[in-house]
Amino acid sequence: MSDAILVLNGGSSSLKFALFQRREELHLLVRGSVSSIGSHPRLHIASTAFSPEIDRSLGDGPIDIAKAFEAVASFLAGHGFLHQIGKVGHRIVHGGREFARATRLDQRTLDVLHGFEPLAPIHQSINLEIVDLASHLLPEAEQVGCFDTAFHAARPQLAKIYGVPHEMSEQGIVSYGFHGLNYSHVAAKLHDRYGAVAGGRAIVAHLGSGASLCAMKAGASLATTMGFSTLDGLVMSTRCGAIDPGVLLHLLQDRKLSPEELTTLLYEQSGLLGVSGISGDMQTLLASKDLAAARAVDLFVYRIGREIGSLAAALGGLDTLVFTAGIGEHAPQIRQRICEAAGWLGVMLDDDLNRSREELVSAASSRVDVLVIPADEERAVAMELLNLETSVTG
């Protein structure tokens, strides 16, 4: 049988994957990742009914995404999974205005997606390289792209356009928004918990090495902090977040940085790493006694608190605040500080619940429900493939 769905989710430092069986609902067969591919790569397989937990080194030096894919393919082949795969779902960061739903990846589509590489230089080329690798490994399987920008496509027009000449907006210089696959997963969880109201006026904080906020009303994206590229909005691990365009003009015109140098500065040398001079890793900064580490954490929290205020204004209030992704899920002290910054909105945490593994972590007296919902982009991709299949056959 070839009715299983393989999901591939590649980034600059990792390759996550999951294999789902299609029945009345999705059943997870195996989930894993190759992490730290730029330094000391490791293969980790989570324990499921179909596979024991595995955690092993893939060498002492860096590997590229092709080698990471090779490790995943070897595991799947060794456990007899390859022949079960009929569809491969790919997380692709940028879908532009052309792709607002799951799309089969033919050559014409891939050519268009390659054109978006300058808008997501860290991720897009890696995502598309994985498509090529998977197509060669599984030539009979259907390759489908699911886009981080798609969840935000239905936002109001005023949430998308910039104050530039109208013809530039028509040419695609608009806010796209990102992290949409995980936001769609969170929206589905909110629907499960609250029904059609989906948490009402909700702000979801996707806080990982890349970070953004999304304002949702009844589970639909209304506004988000990332825009034309993945640089905008919050301070991130190595990305600057929102910055005065005049700074960029100064760096280009007066300091004579080349476009390549500016790209490296903004994407790889800024954010928590740049401000602290120590690390872009939140846990490392929280464990440090260096004042520069504290300054970077303070800036991270301050900018999130400020943007929560902005998104609450766009929503006209706040009913639900959700934390998700690596920092959002695993740094209770950061959640506490952000909720203190949002206290004026009626946000109150329960200290004990905040340090537990509960989903609802707000105090009984809080006017705003505060939730912690684990990210699951892989399941979101698999659900989009099922929905695509239903729309074609329905």
N, C-alpha and C positions, 0 to 999 in steps of 0.2 A: 504494500500500500504506500501511496505517496501523498498523504493528506495532512502531513505535519507542516507547520509554519516555522521557519527559522527567521529570527530577527537579529540583525546586525546593527550595532550602534557604536560607531568609531569616533574617537576624539584624538586630540593631539598627544595624549599620554596613555590612552587605554583603548581597548576594544571589548565592549560588552556584548554578550549574546544570550539568547534564550530560545528554547525550542518548545513549541506548544502543539498539542494534539487537538484537532478540531472535532468536537462532539457537539452536544447541545450547547455547551459553553467551552471556553478555552481551558485546557488542562495543561499545567506546566510539566514538561518532561525533564528538562535540564536547564540550568541557568549558570552562567559563569562569566569570567572576564580574564583578559590579559592586562595587567596593570603595570605602571611604571616602565613603559616600553622605552623611554628615553634614558633610563639609568640602570635599574636592576629588575628586569622584567620577571613577573611571576604569573603563573596560570592558577586561577582559583575556580573551583567548581563547587557550587553550593550543594548541600545534601538534599536529595529528593528521593522519592520512592524508586526512581529509575537509575540513580547514580549516587555513590558515596561521596562525601566531601573530599576534595583534592586541593592541596595547596603546595605547589612546587616551583622551584626556581627555573627560569629559562636561560640562565647564564648570568655572568657578572658584568656584562657590558650592554650598551643600548642595542635595540633592534628597531627595524622599521615596521610599518603597519603590515607589510606583506608577510614578514616573519611571524607577527602576531596572529595574522589570519591563518597561516600555516599550522600554528599550534592548535588553534580552534578546530580546523579541518581534521587534523590528526586525531584529536580527541573524539570528534563526532564519528569518524570512520572506524576508530578502534572500538567504539561501543555500539556499532551497527545502526547508527542513526541516519546516515546519509541517504540510504535508499527510501527513507520515509518522507523525505522533504519534497513537497510539491510546489511550495511558494517560499520566496525569500523576501522579507520586508526590510527595507533600509531606512534608518533615520537619516534624513538629509536636512541640513540646517536651513538652507535658503531655497525657497521655491518661487521667489519673486511674486509678481502679480499673476503669472500664468498658471500657477499650480496651487489651488486652494483645497485640494482633496487628494487622497491616495491615487497614484498614477502609475500605470505600467511603464517600465523604463525601456522604451525602444530607442534607437539611435538618434532620432530627431529630438526626443525629450532630453537625452543625455547631452546633446550639443548645446541646447538652451541652458541646461543646468551648469555646464562648464563655464558659461558666460557670467555666472554669478560668483565665480571664485574670488574676484577682487573685493566683493562685499562681505565675504566670510573666509578670509585667507587661512585661518587656523584650521577650519573644519571642512569646507566644501570639497577641496581636492582629495582629502582623505576619504570622505564619504563616497565619492565617485570612484576612487581607486578600489574601494571595497566592493562596489557594484561589479567592476570588471573582474576582480578575483573570484567573486561568487559565481558570476556567469560562466567562467571557465571551469570551476569546480562542479557546478550543477547546471550543465547546459540545457537540461530538459525542464528545469524549474522555472516558474514565472518570477521575474524580478519586479518588485513594486517599490516605489519611493513614497515615503511619508514625510511631511515637511513641517519643520518647527515654526515656520511663518504662517501656516494655514489656519491655525486656531484664531489668529488675530485678523483674518482677512475681512470679517464682517463688522469690524469696528466702525463707528460713525466716521464720516469723511473728515470732520474737524480733528479727529484724533490721529489722522494719518498725514495730513499735509503740513509742510513747513512754510515759513514766510519767505518763500523764494518765488520768482516769476512762475506764473501758472503753467507755462509750457514745460518747465522743468518737472513739475509735478506730473504732468501728462507723460513725460518721458521716463517716469519711474523713480524720481528722487522724492521718495515719501518714506514714512515710518512703516516698517514691516512688522516689527516685534518678533521675539524668538522664545525659546523654551516652550513652544506651543504644545508639543506632544505630552510633556509632563503636566502642563496646565490642563489639557483635555482629560488626562487621567485623574487629576485632582477634582475637576468639575464632575466627572462621573462618580467619584466617591462622595462628593457633596450631594449629588442627586440621590445616591443610595441612603444617605443619612437624613436628608431633609425633604426629599420628594422634589416636586417640580420647582419649588422656590430655590433649591440648591444653595442654601446658606444666605439667600437674599443678597445684600450688598457685601461682597466679600473681597478682601485683598489677600492674594496668595504670594508668599515670599519664597521664591526659588533661590536658595542661597547655597551655592557650591563654588567651585573655582570660577565659573561664570555665574553671575547673579543678576536677577531681575525681579521686579514686582509686577503683578497683573491685577487690575481691578476688574472684577466680574460682577455682573448683575444676572441673577438666575442662571448662573453657569456659563454665561457668554462673555467673551472679552469685550471690555468697554474702553480700557486704556492700559498701557504698559510702559515700562521705563526704557526698554531697549527700542531702538528706532530703525534707521536705515541700515545700520550695521550692529554687530554684537559689542561695539565699544561703548554705546551710550548708556546713561543711567547711573547705576550704582558703582561704587568702587569695588573692584573684583580682585581676584588673586594676583594677576599680573596685568590687568587691563585698567585703564584710567577712569572709565566712567565718563559722565558728562563733564565737558571742559569748554571754556570760552573759545569759540572759533578763532578769536584774535590771537590766542596762544599758538595755534597751529600756523597761522600766517607769520607770526614772529619767528617761529622755529624754521620755517621754510625760507623766509626772505632775509632775516637778519642773522640768524645763526647758521644759515646755509645747509641745513640738514637735507639730505636727498629724500625723495619719497620712500625709498627702501629703509633708510635709517629712521624716518618718522614712523613708519609702519611697525618696525621692531620695537621702538620706544613705547608706542601706545598699546601694543598688544602683548608684549613680552617683558617689558622692564618697568612697568608702572604698577598701579594698584597697591595692594598690601606689600608686595615685594619692594616696589620703588619707595614707598613712604617709610617703611621700616628699615630698608637696607639689609634685612635679615632673611626673610622668607615670605613666600606668598601663601603658605599653609597656615590656616587659622589655628590649629591645635598647637603648632610650634610657637606661634606668637602668644597665645594664651599662657603657655608654659614659661615664656621668657620673662625675666625681670628687667629687661632693657626698656628704657623710656621710649625709645623709637618704636618698639613693638607695641607698647600701650597706645602710642599716638596713632598707629595704623589701625588698631582695633577701634579706637575712639572714632576715627573718621568713618570707618565702615558702618558703625552703629548710627552715627549722626546723620549720614546721608540716607540711610534706610528710614530713620525716623522722619526726616524731612519729606521724603518721597511718599511715605504713608499718608502724611497730611495732604499732599497734593492729590493723591488718588482718592482719598476720602472725600475731598471737595468735588472731584469729578463724579463720584457716586452719590453725593448728597447725604453722606453718613456712612456708618460702618456697623455691620451685624456680625461678621465672621472674619477672623484673621487666621490664616493657615501658614504653617512653616513646612517646607519640604526641601529635598536635596541634602547634600552632605553636611553643611554647616547647620542648616535649618533643622535637620533631624538629630544631629549628634552633639550640638553645643548648647546645652541648657542655659549656660550663663549668657550667651548671646541672645537667646530668646527672651530671657529675663530683662536684659537691658533694652531691647527693642520694645518690649511691652511697656516698660517704664516710660520710654519716650512717647509711646502712644497712649499713655494713661489718660490724657485729656479727652480721648475719644470714648472712655469708659472701659478700657482694656485693663483687666486684672488677672494675674496668674495665680494659680495655687502652687506654692513652692514645692510641695511634695509631689503633686501630679507632674509638675514640670520636669522633675528628675526621674520620673517613672517611664514606663513604656506605653502609657495610656494614649489614646488618640485625643481625647478632650482634656486639656490641661489648664483651662481657665478656672478662676475661683467662682464659687456659687453666686457671689454678689456681682460678678462682672456683667456689664451690659453687652459685652461682645464675647461670642464663643471663640476660644483660641484652640486650634487643632494642630496636631502634628501628623502629617500624612506622608508616608514614605514614597519617594519618587519611583515610578515604574514606567519609563519610556518604552521599554520593550513590550509590555502588555498593551500599551496604547497603540503601538504600531500593529501588533497582531489584531487588535480590535478593528483598526482601520481596514486591514485586509479582509476581514470577515464582512465588514460593511460594504466594501467595494464589490465583493462577490455577490452579496445579497442584492445590491442595486443593479447588477448586470443580469442576474437570473430572475429578479422580481418583476 
